[in-house]
Amino acid sequence: MLATMSQHAEMPALNWSDLGVSELLPTGTVTLLLADVEGSTRLWETQPEQMTTALAALNRTVDDALAAYGGVRPVEQGEGDSFVAAFARASDAVACALALQRAPLAPIRIRIGLHTGEIQLRDESNYAGPTINRAARIRDLAHGGQTVLSGVTELLVAERLPESAWLSDLGSYPLRGVPRPERVVQLCHPDLRNEFPPLRVRTVVTSHNLPAQLTSFVGRQAQLSELRQLVAGNRLVTLTGAGGAGKTRLALEVAAGLIDEFSDGVWYVDLAPVTVPAVVPVTTARTLGLPDQPGLSTMETLVRFMGPKETLMVLDNCEHLLDASGAMVVELLSACPQLKIVATSREPLGLPGELSWRVPSLSLTDEAVDLFGDRARRARPNFLVSEENSALVAEICERLDGMPLAIELAAARVRALSLKQILDSLHDRFRLLTGGARTAVRRQQTLRASVDWSHALLTEPERVLFRRLAVFAGGFDFDAAQAVGSDSEVEGFQVIDQLSLLVDKSLVVAVESAADDGMRYRLLETVRQYAQEKLGESGEADRVRTRHRDYYAVMAADLHARGPSADAELLHWAQVEIENLRAAFAWSRENCDSEVALQMITSLLPLWLWGGRVLEALAGLDAILAEDERSGLTPAVWAGAVAEQSILASWVAMPPDLARPQKALAIARELGDPALVEQALIACSMHALYNRDLAQQYVAEMLEQFNATGSRWGLCQVFAYQATACVMAGEPVAGRPSAERARDLADELGDRFFSRNSRAWLTIALVFQGELADATSVASALAEEAEAADDVTMVLFGNLGHSLASSFQGHADAAHTSAQRALSAAERMGGISGDTVYAGLAYAALAGGDAAAARHAVQEAVRHTVPLREVFTRSVVPMAEALFACGDLAAARQWADETAAVAAGWYQLITLTVRAFIALAQGDPEQAERDAHDALAVASRTGSFMRVADTLECLARLVSLEGNYAHAARLLGSAGGIRQRLHHIRYPMYQADYESVVAVVREALGHNDFDGAWAEGAALTTEGAIAYAQRGRGERKRPAAGWGSLTPMELDVARLVAEGLGNREIGARLFISPRTVQSHLTHVYAKLGITSRVQLSQEVLRHS
């Protein structure tokens, strides 16, 4: 490939045009790859035969690489042992360079430079101009085997590097004949040599004494840019931050990038070893190489040397010598007008004109992970951050607060520990994070030494407050710090001063609240762990933790006592302080202060209900009540705790056995405590959600009690729970007025949570009734309000209601979007109601005609559901229809049979309607007709009209099969009228059969008669359409409901039930299967309006 050296005439010259490259060079913005062979003259002299073979291999390699990555070579450019290639895409050029460097080309080694810019053509086959010149100068910096890129090219490829490759920043360098320096980075890869001597710089650069760095600088590019601008506009910039935050390295990197901006030099002065203040000017002078001058003080010598020079000084580690370093800085800046200083300190110098800039932690999403990966590779060269381990690395970096020193020390441990072991060891990070570089100052060799250094610089009052702040978890505000941190040693009025000093000294981080709640403070986790050790050593840990607990318990109780109007404020405060509340609760448990712990749970009800944290509250209650014999609770406190537990558990479909709240109610009555009686009654009545018959007595007593006491809030809760119970049972006629009454009372009381809760169930009731426009309106407003209030529970139910209403109106995309929002809320709540949300996703999929997605969604609903019949039923109702849509008739029928046996209300209406369609598809019109009429009977009894149009269309198909075409046309018209009035859509899965029956009936009747019958049906109200369809059943001498509607088989089953026989025994008597027995019972229950065998036995007795 390369032309033969002149001293080796026996080797034929290479002709680049024979390599098959395009004659059309890319123009515009182009990435150039320039390369040559390092030490080729010496190699020709010492290894001529090997060179001949190697160059031939290089020729083939370049040919293949350019073909693979779209490179084009100017045929006449490249002389001697060099060559040029051009690429339209920078990423292709980098990939080509990597391929060339990885190729086996020994003994030769090529050096490659890459640069991107606008290119100029000298002619059709060659380039000219500054871009190719700069590329050549960049290549000249490299060593054999090394690939370097310009800063421009780096920006283009940083996110598009070849697999396992990375870039290492080498700094900025002057280029021969080029007016401005160029930032240079190195392409690295595990397969390549990545360590090289300094770049080949021939130009003399500005004098400086910046220490050479043995490791690459990772991240902080935006901060570097910002700091360079700040230095340009300010004469004194102080970088502050905690020990290990990376102040020194950042200051050095800033200075390195400004070398060419200061013609008289850049100087680095390290004050870390200095312990005597008076030695600060002496250390500075010696660093600059200034000897003592007779008759002059050291400061005068410094001032004379600096004078008018354009100089930058980095003054590192000033925190332990603030007065001395401050005095020197003031004198130098006053006397030397061209001098600028970048200082580093754990607190500001406090000087006029100083710009203090706090060094932040590394970005956890990328910079911290990149630093860990880079330093881990130095400890274990084959280490890579991969998709498999990136989550562990990110968690380690997060636990270390993005602190560079801590991350570097942790990364060094990959030599001996797995990432999981490193993460698990962070609870004792001061033992783990040791072993820093021996060249580092002692306080940077271990994490403890770094924090020890800061602690040693504190005054005694600062140390006292510092260790007390360790009890706070997740941050704190000033009021909390004052309440918990003050006593006789640190007076309350002193806290603001001491806290401010701790912030200045980088031991406390101050963060302005985004919600305009004032300033909040926190200790970095590493610093907090150190402070906890100091608190433990002080002997006052128990007293401070108790003050912390009492502060948060009283705050929660005070906010709770203000009533529902303060619930939003309480929720916001509790969400901000959640970690402190958990710590306070844990301390109460640890101290066996069970009553205080229970008081905290009771006070934080909005946090549990609005914030979707019911499971957390239940875990706390369960833990306390499980050991009530040892907790020493008074009867009143125990009864209140049990009532609270029952109420919260019922919210998440986990009601305990009724015996416990009944016992709590008995205790409350015995104590004569009206408030406790009301709370226990609510706990008992919550079982109305899952067993309405059992709880009716409690609901009646509650209504009587609350009406007697005039407790509107109590009445609000009763109506809300009644609404919930009725809607869960699929009976909107009873549920809707209760929901509306609860909403109105809650609005009068200013109780926004119960108002939203009532509207959630009102939405579902409206959906069941088929009033979809109203349901959509209520649900949209509810979801929006809940989102603004951060009420996660009602975000779920608002979006779920909107999804259901959208599905039945045919807005499948909107339904899916709302269901996904509801699912996100369910996940935030620990999976609560996830089964119901997946059922909503199934309805959305059916509306969109996606049978497979519907089946998957219901399978997820089954997987997430709870073993309560009412909850299970509402979750699995769509399963039969999803399976039917997938064409699996047998499975669909089985699910329909099993669901029909337990479903009630609207859920029974849907199940019977779907089973009617399935039976029709299976060739069982008698079963289909029975199911369809039973479904209409349920609709009439409960006022559930959603999906009635489907039921009517199913009946129309059945009567058309009997040749009763006029009746079929009226049924079709009645269904069409409902769809038009209420915007009820037909699922795509039924469309073909619907069109077929319409065509058959129209053809049989003729257009005029069909249109007339259709119009007659369309004119009917929904109730009228149901009555008309049921009258059609009466024409066959059997009423639609009541005892007289039972078939002979159903009468036999009813009589055997009254004799006390089970399904298996009845089936044996009547020669049918137990499942068929249950199917008959389902129809009997629907016709008679009953729900149990006991009620059926009573009916048999009454009619015998």
N, C-alpha and C positions, 0 to 999 in steps of 0.2 A: 504494500500500500504506500509506504513512504518512499520518496525518491532516494536513490542510492547516494550515499555520502561520496564526495569527490575522491577520497582516498581509497574507495573500494569500487573501482571501475568494473570489476568482474560481475557486480550485481546489476541487472538491467534496471533502468529507470522505470518508475511507475507512471502510468497515464491515468489520471483521475477520471477522464471521460469514458474509460472502459468499464467503470463500475456501475453503469446503468442508472445514474442519478438523473433527475429531471433537469432539463435546461432552463426551466422557469423558476427563478428564485422567488421566495416569498418577499413581499414588500410591506410597507406600513410599519406597524410595531412588530418586531421580530426578536426571538431569543436566539442569541449566538452561542455556540459551543466552540471554544478554541482549546486545542490540546497540543502538547508536544511530549517527546520522550526525554525523561530526565537523564542527563549524563550519557547521551548517545555516543559522543566522540570517544569517551573512555571505553564504552562497551565495544565499539567497533575495533578498538585497538587490542582489547584483551580477550574478547569472545566473539570473533567474526562469524564462526559457523552458527553458534547459538543465535546471534543477532539476525542472521539471514532467515532462520526458521521462525524466530519470534516475530519479525516484521511481516512475514507472510501470514502468520496467524492473526496479527493485528489487522492486516489488510482485510482478511475475511470477516473478522469480528466487527470492524467498523462498517463494512458493507452490510452485514446482517442487521446490525443495530439500527442503522439509518433506515433500512427497509422496514424494520419492525415498528419504529417510532415516528415515521414520517419526516425524517430529516432530509434536507437537500444540501448538497455540497457545491460551492462555487468551484468550477473545475480548474481554475488557474490560481486560486488562492491557497495559501499554505506553502511554505517553503522549507527546504531542508527536512527536518523531522517533525514539522508541525502540520496540522490540518484544521479546517474550518467547516462547520456545519450550521445550517440555519433551520429554525423550527417556527412554525406558526403558533404553537402552544408551548408555553414555558414548562408545563408539567411533562410534556413529551421529551423536552431537552433534558430535564433532570432524570427521567427514567432511562434515557439513552446513556447519559453519563454514568449512572449506576451500573448499567449492564456492561459498559466498557471496563469499569474499574473491577468488576467482579470476574471478568474473563481471565483464564489462566494464560498470562503473557510473559512469564519469567523467561529471561532475566530482565526484560524491560519494565519500566514503571512510567505510566503517563500521568501528567498533571493537567488538570482541566479547569478552565474558567468559564463561567456562564454569566451573561449579562443581557438585559432586555432593554430595548429602546427603539426609537424610530430610525429606520435604516435608509441609507442613500446608496443608489446604484452607481457604480463607476461606469459600467456598461451592462449588457444583458447577462453577463456571466460572473460579475464580480461586485463586491461591496466596497464602499469607502465611507469615510466620515468619522465623527466622534464616537458613535456607538461601537464600531468594531475596534477602534483604538482603545476605548475604555475596557472592552472585553479582553484585549490582549494584555493590558496592564494588570487586570485582575488575575489572569492566568499566570502571569509572571510572579505573582506573590506566592503561588502554591509550590508544594514539594511533590516529588514523584509519589503517585498513589493517592494524592489528595485532590478533592474537587471542591472548589470554592465558588460561591454565588455572590452577586452584588445584592445590595439591599432591595433594589427594585425587583429583581427576580424572586427574592425571598417572599415579598409580599404577594406575588402572584401564585406561588406554589405551596405556601405554608399549609393550606388545607387540602392539598392534592398530592401529597408525597407518596412515593411507592410504599408498599407494605413494609413495615418494620423500620422504615427510614426516619431519621429526624435531622433537625438542623441545629448546629451549635454556633452561637454568636462569637465571633473572633474580634469584634471591635471595629473601629473606624481607622482607615489608613490613607495617607497621601499616596497618590499614584503619579508616577513620573510623567511630566508633560500634561497633566490634567489639573485644571484649576481648583477643584474642590476635593476634599477627602471622600472616600467611599466606604460605606459600611459593608463588612464582609462576613459571610457566614459559611460554615463548612457542612457539606453533605455527609451524614454519618449513617452507618448501617452495621448491624452485628457481624456481617461477613467481611467487613473492610477493616483496615487499620484506621483507627480514629484518633490516635495520639500522634502529633507532629511537633517539630520545633516551631518557634515563632515564624510568622510569615516572612518572606524575603523582601524586606523593605529597604530600599537603597537611599531614599530621600531622607535628609536630616530633618527631624521633627522637633517641635518645641520641647524645651527641657522640662522634665517633671521627675518626681520621685515616687509616683504611684506604685504601690507594690504589685508585682505580677500575680495574677490570680491562677490558682491551680485547678479551679473548677469553673464550669461555664456559668454564665448569668442567665437565669431562667425567668421568663415572664416580665411583668411590670413595665411593658413598653409604653403604655399610656401614662404611667406615673413618671417614667423617664422624660417623656416629652413635656409633661406639665412642669416638672422641676427645672428643666433647662430653660423654659420660659420664665419661671419665677426667678431664677438666678440672673437672667438677663435684665429683669426689671427691679431687682432688690439687691442691696449690698450685703445683707446678712440673712441667710436662710438657715433655720435650725430644724433638723429632722429629729422629731421626738417619737418615742414609742417604747414599749416594754422591752426588756432584755430578750434577745433572740428574734426581734421583729425584722431584722435585716437592715438596720439603719446604716451600719458601716458599709456594707456591700453596695447598697443603693447609692450612697454618697460617692463612693469610688467610681461607680459606673457613670454617674452624672458627670463627675470630673473628667473621666476619660473621654467622654463625648464632647467635652468643651476645651480640650487641649489646644486645638488650633484657634480658639477664640481669644486666647490669652498669650500674647506674643512673648511675654517675659516669664512664662512658666506657670506650672500648676504644682502645688506643694501639699503633701500630706503629712500632718502632725498628729501622732497618736499620744493622747494624754493618759491612757489606761495605766501605764506603769508608774505614773507620777503620784506620789502620796503627800508631798509638801507643796502647799500653794505657791510659795515663792519660786519654786523651780519651774513653773509653767513657762515664763518667758525664756528661761535658759534652755529648756527642752526644745522649744520652738526654734531658737537660734541655732542650736546644734543640728537640728533636722535640716535646716537650710544651709548648713556648712559654714556658719559664721563664727569665727573665733572671737574671743574677748578682745576688745580694743581699749587700750589705755585711755583713761579719762572719760570713758563713756559707760553708761549703764547698759545692761542687756537690752532694755526696751529702746534706748536711743540707738543702739546698734541695729536693732530690727527696723526701726523707723527709717534710718538712713539707707538701709539696704532696700527696703520696699519703695520708699520715696514715691516717685511718679510712675513706677512700673505698673504695667497692666498684668496683674497677677491674680490667680485664684488660689485660696488656701482652704484645705479641708481640715477642720479642727475636730478630731474624733474623740468621743468618750469624755464629755465635759461634766457629767452629772455630779461627780464627787468633788469637783473643783469649780463650782459655779461662780463664786466671787472672784477668784484669781483669773479664770479664763475670761470672765465677763470684763474685768478691768483691762486685760490685754487687748481684747477685741475692740473695746471702745477707743482706746488710745490709737490702735493701728488704723481703724477706719477713719478716725478724725484726722490723722496725719497723712494718710496715703489715699489720695482721691481715686486712684484706679484699682484699688484692692477690693476684691469681693471674698466673702467667707461663707463656706458651707460648714455648719457645725452639726454634730450629732450629740444627743443627750437624752437621758430618760425623762427630763423635764426641760422646759424652755429656759434660756439664759436670763430672760426678764429684762432685756435691754431695749432702749429706744430704737425704733426703726427695724426691730427684729421681726421677721416673718416666720412664725412657728408652723411647721407642717408635720402632722402626725402620720407616721408610716403605717399604712393599713396592713391587715393580714393579707396573705395571698388569696386570690380568688379560688374558692373551693372547687369550682366547676372545671377549671383547667390548669391555672398556674400552680396550685399546690400539688395536684396530681403529676404535672410535668416535672416539678422539682423532685418529688419522691422518686419518680421513674429514673431521672437522670442520676441521682445520688445512689439509688439502689443498683444501677448498672455498674457503678464504680466499685461497689462492694461485691457484686456478683454479675460479671459481664453478660451472662446469658439472660438476665432478668428483663422482662418486657411487661409493660402495662397492657393487658389484653382485655377482650370483652369478658372473659371468664373472671378475671381478678379485679377489674376496674372498680366494682362496687366496694370491695374490701379496701382498696387503696383510698377511695374517696371517703369512706367512713373513718379510716385512720386519720386522714388529713382534717376532717371535720372535727373529730375528737381533740385534735391538737390545735384547733382554732386557726388553722392556716398559718401557724408560726414557723418561719423558715428554719430556725435552729432546731426546734423540736422535730420537724419533718426530716431534716437531714440526719439527726441522731437516730430517729426511728428507721429511716431507710437503710442506715448502716447495719441494722440488725438482721437484714435479709440474708446475711452470710450464714447465720445459725438458726434463724427462726422462720417459720412460715408466716404469711400475712395474718392468718387467723390467730396465731400465737401472739404476734405483735399487738393486734387489736385487743385480745383478751387481757394482755398485760398492762394496758394503759390505766387500769385502776390504780396501779402503783408506778406511775410514770417516772418518778424520780429515781427509782431503782433501774428501770428499763433504759431510760434515755441518758446514758453515760457514754464515755468512750469517744468524745469528739477528737478532731485532729490534734496531734501533739503540737503542731505549729500554732494552734489557736491560743489566745490568752486563757488563763486558767478558768475564768468565769464563763467562758464559752465552751469548755470541754464537757460540762455536764449541765443538764437542765436545772438541777438544784443550785449549782454554783451561780447560775445566771440570776435566779430569783433571790438567792442569799445576798447577792451584791446590792440589789435594789432595797431589800429589807434592812440591810445594815445602814442605809442612808436615811432611814426614817427617824423622826423624833419619837419619844415614848408615847405621847397621845396619838400620834399617827399609827403606831404599831398596834395600840389597843383597838382603835376603830377598824383598822385593816383586818385583824383577825376576827372581829365580831361580824364583819360583813360576809364572812365565809358561810354563815347560816342561810343566806339568801340563795335561792335556786332560780335561775332564769331571769335575773335582774331585779331591780327594786327602784322605788322613787325616793325623793328626799324625805318625805314624811315617815316612810318605813325605816329608813336609815336612822332618822332621829329617834324614833320610838324604840328601836331595837338596840341601837349602838350607844345610847347615852346612859349614864348613871353618874355616880360620884366621881369617877375617874375622868370621864369625858362628859362635861355638862351639855345639855341640849343645845344651848346657843353656840357651843364650840363645833358642833358636828358639821355645819356648813363650811367652816374654814378648813377643818381637817379633811373633809371629803374633797374639797377643791384641791387641796395639796396632793391628795392621793391620785386625783385625776391628772394633775400636772406631772406627777412622777411616774405616770404610765402604769400604775398598779390597778387603777379603776378606769374603765372605759365609760365615757359619757356619750349617750346617744339621744338625739332629739326625737321624740315620738312622732311618728307619721300621723297619728290621730290627734295631734295637738293636745296631748295630755301632759305636756311639760317634759322636762328632762328625765330620762331613765338612766340607770347606772348598772354596770355588771362587772364581774371579775372574769377574765379569761379563765377557762377551766383549769389550765395548768397553774395559774396564780391562785385560783380558789382552792385547789387541792393543797397547795403550800400553806395558805391561810388556815385551812381546816386543821392542819398539823399544829400550827402555832396556837390555835384556839384550844385544841386538846391538851397541849402542854401547859396552858395558862390555868387550868383548873376551874374555869368559869363557863365551860361549854354548855352544861345543863341549864344554867341560869339564862344564858343568851338564847338558847333554843326555845326555852319556855316563853321568854319575852316575844320571840318571833312568832310562836304559835298563838299566843294571846292576842297579838296585834291583828293577825289575819282572821282569827275567830271572831273578834269583836267587830272588825270591819264588815265581815260577811253578815253577822247578826244585825248590825245597824241598817245595812242596806235592805236586808230581808224584811225588817220591821216596818219599813216605809210602804210596804204593800206592792200590789201589781204595777202601780205607776212607776216604780223604780226598777222594775224587772230588767228593762233594757240596759240601764246603767249598771246594774248588778252583773248582768251577763258580760258586758264589755270588760268591766273590772276583773271579773273572775277569769276570763279568757287570757287577759294579759298576765294575771298573777297565778296561773294554773300550777306552775311548778312550785311556787311558794306554798300554795294551798295543799298540794300533795305532801310537801315536806312537813307542814304543820300537822296534817292528819297523821302522818307516819309517826311523828314525835308523840302525839296523843296516844296512839296505840302502843308505842314502845313504853310509855310511862303509865299505861293502864288507865288513862283518863278517857274512858269510853264515852262518858256523857258529853264531854267537849267534842270528841270526834263525831258523835251522832248529831250534835247541835250544828256542826259545820256542814254535814251532809244535808240536813234539813234546810239550812239557810241558803244553800246553793241550788235550790230546785230549778231555777231558770237555766243554770249551767248544764244540768243533767238533761232537761227536756228540750230546751232550745238548741243547746250546743251539741246534741246528739251523743251525750256521754252517759247515757243511762246505765250501760254495762259497768262503767267505772264506779258509779254510785252503788250499784247492787253488789259489786265485789267488796266494797267497804262495809256495807251493811251486813252482808253474809258473814264476813270475817268476825264482826263484833258479835252478832247474834249467835254464831256457832259456838261461842265460848261464854254465853251469857251467865252461866253459873259462876264463872271466875271473874266476870267483869263487874259484878256488884251493882248492876243497874236497878234502880227503883222500879216498882211496877208501872208507874206512869211513863217513865222513860222507855221501858221495854215495850209497852203497848204502842207508844208513838213510833218507835223504831220499826216494829212489826207492821204497823199500818203503812208507814212510808215505804217499806220494802215491798209490800203487796201492791201498792199503787204503781210504783216504778216497774215492778216485774210484769204487771198486766199491760203496761205500755208497750212492752217488747215481746208480748205473747209468751211470757214465761210465768204465768200465775202460780204461786205456791198453793199448797193444799189449803182449802178454806178454813180448816180448823184453827190455824194460827191467827188470821184476822178476826175470827169469831171469838177466840180467847182474848184478843186485844180489846174487842168491843165489850166483852163481859167485864174486864178490868176497868174500862172507862166508865161503864155504868155504875160499877161498885164504888168508884172514886167520886162519882157525881161531877165529873169534869165535862161540861157541855162541848168545849172545843175538841177535847179528845174523843168524845162520843161521835161527833161529826166526822172527825178524821177516820175513825175506825169504821163508821158506816160507809164512808166513801170507799175504803179498802175492800169491804165486803161486797159492795155493789159493783166494784170493778169486775167482779166475776160475771156481771151481766154481759160482758164482751164475749164470754165463752160458754156460759150456761144461763140463758135468760130466765128460764123457769125458776132455777134455784135462787136467783138474785132478786126477783121481783119484790119479795118481802122487804128487802133492805132498801130498795129504791122507794117503795111506798113509805117506809118509815122516814127515810131521808127527806122526802117531799114534805111530809107532815112536820118534821122537826124544823126544816129550814123555813117553811112558811110560818111556823109559830114564832121562830126567833127573828124572822125578817132578814135572814142571811141571803142576800141576793147573790153573793159569790158562791155560796153553797148550792143554790138553785142552778146557777150557771153551770157548775160542774155536773150536777145531776143530768141536766138536759144534754150537756155535751157527751156524757157517757152513754145516755140513752140513744143519742144519734149514732154514736159509734157502734153500739150493739146492734141497732136495727139495720144499719147499712151493711155491717159485716154479715148479717143474716140475709142480706139481699132483699130487704123490705123497705123500699124508699118511701112508701106512703106514710109509714110510721116514723122513719128516720128524718125526713126532710123538715117537718115542723119542729122537731126537737132541736135540730141543728140551727134553724132560724131563730128560735127562742134563745138558745145558748149564745149565738152570735150577738143578738141585740143586747142581752144582759152584759156580756163581756165588753161590748163597745161602751155601754153606759158606765161600767166600772173602770174603764181604761185598761183592761187586762188584754193586752195585745196577743199574748200567746193563746189564750183560750178563744179569742176571736178568730185567730188564724186556724186553730184546731177545728172550730165549728165550721168554718168555711171549707176546710178540707173535706169533711164528711158531707157537707152540703153539695160540693162539687160531684162527689161520687153518686149521691142520691139523684142529682139532676141527670147524670149520665144514665143511670139505671132507668129513669123515667123517660129517657130519650130526648130530653131538652138540651140538646148539645150546644146550641149557640150560647145559652145562659151558662152552661157548665164551662165552656171555653173562656167566657168573660170572667167568671169568678176565679177560675184556676189561674189565669194569666195574672190577674191582680194579686192573688195570693202568693204566687211564686215570686213576683217582683218585690212585694213587701217583705217576704221572708228572706230573700237574698240581701236586701238592704239592712235587715235587722240581724243578719247572721244567724237566723233560726234554721239550723240544718235540718231539723225534723220536718219543718213545714216546707222547706225547699224541696225535700223529697216528695211530700204528698201533693204540693202544688203542681210540680212538674208531672207527677204520675197522673193526676186528674186531667191535666192538659193533654197528656199523651193519649189517654183513653178516649177523650172527647174528639181528639184529632183523628184517631184511628177510625172511629165509627163514622166520621165524616169523609173518610177517604184521603186525608192529608197524611200519607204514610211517612214522608220525610220529616215533617214537623213532629209527628208522633214519635218517631225514632229519636230525634234530637232531644225532645223533652224527656223521654225514658232514659236516655243516656245521662242526662243531668241528674235525674232522680237516682240512677245507679251510682253516680259519683258521690252523691250525698249519703246513700246507704253504706258505701265503703268507708266514708268518714265516720259513720256511726258504728263501725265494727260489724257491718253486714246486716244490721237490723232492717227488716222488711225487704231485704234483697230478693226474696222469693216472689213477693208481689210485684216488684219492679220488673223482674224477668218475665212474669206473666204479661205485664204491659208491653214489653218488647215483642212478645209473641203476637199480641193483637196488632201491633204496628206492622210486623212482618206479614201477617195474613192480609192486612189491608193493602200492602204493597205487592201481594202475589208471590212472596218468597216463602214457599212451603218449608224448605230446608232450614232457613233461618228461624222460622216459627218453631219448628220441632226442637232445634238446638236451644232456643230460649226457654221453652217449657222444661226441657231436660235440666237446664241450669236452675229453674225454679224449684223443681223437685229436689235437686241436690242441696239447695239452700233453705228448704222449708223446715218448719218445726212440727213436732208430732201432735199438734192440736188440730182437731177435725176441721174447725171453722177456717183456720189459717191454711191448712193443707188444701182444703177444697177450693178456696179462691185462687190458690196458686196453680192448681193442676187443671182447672176447668178448660183451658185452651188446648190441652194435650190431645184429646180425641179429635178435635177439629184439625190440628196440625198434622196428625197422622193420617187423617182422611185426605187432607190436601196433598200429602205425599203418596197417596195411593195404597196405603197399608190398611185395607178394610178390616182385617181380622184384629189387628192391634187397636185400631180406632174403636171398634165395637167393644172390645174388652175394657178399654179405658172409659168409654162412655157408660157401660154398665156399672163399673165400680164407682165412678163419680156420681152417677144418678142416685146410687144407693145412699149417699151421704150429703149431697148438695141440697141447699134450701134456697127459696126465694129466686132472685134473678139468676143466681148461679145454676139453679135447677132448670129454669126456663131455657138458658143457653144449652145446657147439657141435653135436655130432652129434644130440643130443636135439632141439634147436631146429630143426635142418635136417630132421629126420624130420617134425616138425609142419608145417614149411613145404612139404615135398614132398607130404604128405598133402593140404594145402590146394590144391596145384597139380595134384592128380590123378595123382600118381606114387607109388602104394603100394609098388612094388618098392624104389624108393630109400628110402622112409620105413622100410620093414622092415629093410633093410640097415643104415641109420644107427642105428636103435633097438637092434638086436642088437650092433652094434659099440660103441655107447655102454655097453651092459651089460658087454661084454667088458672095456672100460677100467675100469669100476667094480669089477669082480671083481679085476682085476690090481692096481689101485692102492689099493683100500679106500676109494675116494671114493664115498660113498653119497648125498651131497646132490644132489637133483634126480632120483634113481633112481625115485622115485614118479612123476614126470612121464614118464619113459621107459616105465615099465610101463603107464601109462594110454594112452600113444600106441600101444603094442603091442596093448592091449585094443581100441582102435578098429580097428586093422588086422585082427585076427583076427575081429572081429565082422562086418567086411565080407565075410569068407570064409565066414560062417555058423557058425563054431566058437564058439557062444555060451557054452558051459560053460567053455571055456578063457578066454574074455574075462572072464567073471564072476570066475574065480579071479585073473586078473591085476588086475582092479579091486579085488578084496578085498585082495590083497597090497599094492597101493599104498595103500589105505585104512589097512591095519594099520601101515604105515611112518609115514604121516602122524599117526596117533593116538599111536603110541609116541614119535616123535621131534619131534612138533609142526611138521612140515614143511607149509607152506601151499601151496595152488595159486594161481598168479597169476590175477587176475580175467580176464585175456584168454583163459584156457582154460576158464573155468567153463561157458559155454553148451554147448560141444562135449562137455564131460564129462557134463553132465546129460543131453544127448541120447543118448549111447552107453549110459549107465546105463538110461535108459528103454527103449531098443531091446532091450537084452539082457534086462532084467527081463520085458519083454512076451514076448519069444521063449521064455524058459525057464519063465515062471510064477514066482510069488512064492516058493514053497517051494524049488524047485530053484535059483533065483537066490540066495536067502539061504544055502542050503547050500554052493553053490560059492563064494560070497563068503566065508563063514566059513572054508572050507578055505584060501583064499588069505590071509586075514587072520591065520591061525595060523602062517604061515611067518615065519621070521626074514628079515632083509634079504638075507642071503647065500642063504638058501633060496629066496626069491622070485626072485633073479637066476638061480639054477640052474634053477628051474622054467621060467622064461621061455626060457632058452637050450635046455632040453630040448625045448621046443616046436619050436625050430628044427631040432633033431636028428631030429625025426620026419619032416622032409622030406629025410632022408638026408645032411645036411651038418652037421658038428660046429660048435660055436660059436667055437672058436679052433683055432689050429694050422694046419699045411699043408693038412690035409684040409678045412678050412673055406673055402678059396679057391674062388671061382666060376671058370668057364672063362675069362671075360674077365680076371679078376684074375690067373690063371695066365699068360695071354698077356702081360699087362703086366709081370709079374715076370720072365719069361724075356727079354723085350726089354731090360729094365733091366740084366740080367746081361750082355747083349751090349754094353752101354755106350751105348745110345741115350738121347737126351734126350726130354723130354715131347713136344716138337713132332714129332720123328721117329717116336716111338711112335704118336702120334695119326694121322700120315699113313698108317702101316702098317695101323692098325686102323679107320680111317675115323671117328675120334672126335676131339673137340677136346682141346687140351692141358690145359684145366681139368678135363675129365672124366678124363683120364689121372691128374691129380694127386688127384682125388677117389678113384679106385680105389686109388692108392698109400696114401692115408690109411687106407682100410679094411684094406689088406694089413698096414700097420704095426701097426694096432690088433689085428688077429687074431694076428699073430705075436709081438707084444710087442717090436718093434724100432723104431728111430728114424731109420735112414739107408739110403741106396742100397747102401752097402758091405755092411751087414749083410744086406740082401735078396739081394745077389749071392751071398753066402756060403751063404744058405739054398737058393737055386736050385741051386748046385753040390752041396750036400749031398743034395738030393732028385732030382738028375738021374741 
